[in-house]
Amino acid sequence: DELLASMPAKLRTKLVKRIEKERAKSRGEELFPKLVEHKGDNPVIKDQLPTIFHAEGHPPGVVQQVVADALAAYRATLPSAYQSLLNRYELRDAAIKVVGVGSVGTSCWVLLLMAGDADPLFLQVKEARASVLEPYAGKSIFSNHGQRIVHGYRLIQPASDIFLGWSRGLTRDFFVRQLRDMKLGPMVETFGPAEMDLFAGWCGRALALSHARSGNSAML
């Protein structure tokens, strides 16, 4: 609210519209008809090549045991209240999902869980690799890189995704979150000097608030 109040009226109106659009896109019930089809009475994730597809030899609706085991390990990383909420959902399908540039070459999945015919939950499972800072700053205190990433999220964000957690597959670490939580990508290529100055100030403030939460505010 503070940031919006500091904007020129024309820009504020435009941004509010974008926020509402992204908020609608992030809801599971909005994603459901776009990502899911029915095989008989069973909802399954729709193959949308080349970005979403089922693993070879594992048809839609047949969940690999390794995926079910990883989900069970992930559940144990959630606070007990959110474990109870997750218990209401049944894992119905899992598919590979190709994601953004920063995750090219990593193993990423989307899971479909259902608590009822009109109550879907989509989870995104992303491979967690070693930090690029490790050669310079030393290894993480966490044995699981997914836990390292989740710890960082929880450390600097006043409120994280309630389903944020981590797991481990046969050979890889993962972190888990809801699919497509609301986020905005500012189109900086369209900014003039006034918008760029305002945006730079916002970025500085966000970094300052985040790192102040980490306990290193004096260093900052």
Secondary structure as GFF3:
##gff-version 3
##sequence-region A 1 220
A	DSSP	alpha_helix	2	5	.	.	.	ID=ss1
A	DSSP	alpha_helix	9	25	.	.	.	ID=ss2
A	DSSP	alpha_helix	28	35	.	.	.	ID=ss3
A	DSSP	beta_strand	36	39	.	.	.	ID=ss4
A	DSSP	beta_strand	42	45	.	.	.	ID=ss5
A	DSSP	beta_strand	52	53	.	.	.	ID=ss6
A	DSSP	alpha_helix	65	75	.	.	.	ID=ss7
A	DSSP	alpha_helix	80	86	.	.	.	ID=ss8
A	DSSP	beta_strand	90	97	.	.	.	ID=ss9
A	DSSP	three_ten_helix	101	103	.	.	.	ID=ss10
A	DSSP	beta_strand	108	114	.	.	.	ID=ss11
A	DSSP	beta_strand	120	128	.	.	.	ID=ss12
A	DSSP	alpha_helix	134	137	.	.	.	ID=ss13
A	DSSP	alpha_helix	145	156	.	.	.	ID=ss14
A	DSSP	beta_strand	165	168	.	.	.	ID=ss15
A	DSSP	beta_strand	173	178	.	.	.	ID=ss16
A	DSSP	three_ten_helix	188	190	.	.	.	ID=ss17
A	DSSP	alpha_helix	193	213	.	.	.	ID=ss18
###
